[in-house]
């Protein structure tokens, strides 16, 4: 999950997304967070990213994105969202240090 993402962070898209029948984002495509700008009608959709296919910017939620690098040390995260370089891990929807049918459609409201 992409909670607590910051501008400039590189993330993966969680699944394919369609707009007018065209794939606008592909699963596991890398995107960069360009801005934080919450949608007034859907405040959780606040991460602004650019589609490589259309060149348009879209607002996505944390559920749509997966963090790529550890925010603590910068290491590439494992598939299980653990950092091999430090004690950082994603547990459910929270980031913390560890102690020991078909693609969805992007609502037009997400286009900037």
Secondary structure as GFF3:
##gff-version 3
##sequence-region A 1 112
A	DSSP	beta_strand	10	13	.	.	.	ID=ss1
A	DSSP	beta_strand	17	19	.	.	.	ID=ss2
A	DSSP	beta_strand	22	25	.	.	.	ID=ss3
A	DSSP	beta_strand	30	32	.	.	.	ID=ss4
A	DSSP	beta_strand	35	36	.	.	.	ID=ss5
A	DSSP	beta_strand	45	50	.	.	.	ID=ss6
A	DSSP	beta_strand	57	61	.	.	.	ID=ss7
A	DSSP	three_ten_helix	62	64	.	.	.	ID=ss8
A	DSSP	beta_strand	65	67	.	.	.	ID=ss9
A	DSSP	beta_strand	88	91	.	.	.	ID=ss10
A	DSSP	beta_strand	94	97	.	.	.	ID=ss11
A	DSSP	beta_strand	104	105	.	.	.	ID=ss12
A	DSSP	three_ten_helix	108	110	.	.	.	ID=ss13
###
